[in-house]
Amino acid sequence: MSKTSRTNVDQRVIVVAGDQWTVYEHRPGGAEHDPAHLLFVSNAEVRRLTVFPENWLTLDDEGLAWLAGVAVTVRHRRNSGHARPAS
């Protein structure tokens, strides 16, 4: 488990099928009362999970990998060579 010094956000880094994912909780509105999403960010894509366990930060890597597998892809990253999904 690590913290970024820039944003002071709790995050985890996991490797799933050879891809490195940074996982962190994000509140789109920025306020504490706004609903949070769990974001999974790799070089190729960004995935979002809107319903997730409160203890996600302490799950083992296998548990987080499972959550990454059920998360919805919200964007393909431009530098990955993948096309962006049609919205």
N, C-alpha and C positions, 0 to 999 in steps of 0.2 A: 504494500500500500504506500502511496506517495501523495504529496501535496505539491501543487504548482505554486511557486512563490509569486508569480505574476497575478494570479486570480485567487489564490488561497482556496481552491476548490479540491475537495477530496476526489481522488481518481484512482483507478486501477488500470494496469496494462496487462493484457492477456494475449496469448497466441492461440489461434484456432486454425487448424488446417494450414499452418505455415504463415497465416496473416496476423500481423500485430494489430490489436485493437486497444484504443484508449477508451475507458468507460468512465462516465461521470454523470452526475445529476445536474439537470438544467431546468431553470424556471424561466420560460419564455418572456413573461412579463417583468421579471426581475424582483418582484416583491415576495416576501416570505409566504404570504397567503395564496399566491398563484400556484396552480397545479404544476407539479414537477414531471419531467420526462427523464428517463434514463437514456443517455446517448452513447452509442457505440461508434467510434470513428476509426476508420482504417485509411490506408492510402487510396483505396479504391472506392469506398462508399461510406455513407453515414446512415446508421439505423437508429430508430427511435422506439422506445417501449414506454407506453403511458401508464400501465399498471405493472408495478414491480414491488418486490419485498422491501420492507424498510431496512432489512439487514443486508442489502446487496453488497455493501462495502466489505462485509466479513465473510461472504460466501467464498467457497473454494473456487479455483479456476474452472473446474468442471461445471459448477453451478452457474457461473457467469457465462460460460460458453453456451450453455443451454439457453439462457436468456437471450444471448446474441442471436441464436438460431430462430427464436420466435419473434424477435424485433422486426419492425417493418422498415424496409429500405425507403429512405426519404430523399436521398440524393446520391448520385454517382459523382465522384470527384473528377474534375476536368483533367488533371494530370495523369489519370490512370489509364487513359485511352478508351474508357468505356463511355458509351452514350448516356446522356441524362434521360431519366424516365419521362414520358409524356404525362403531364398533370391534367 
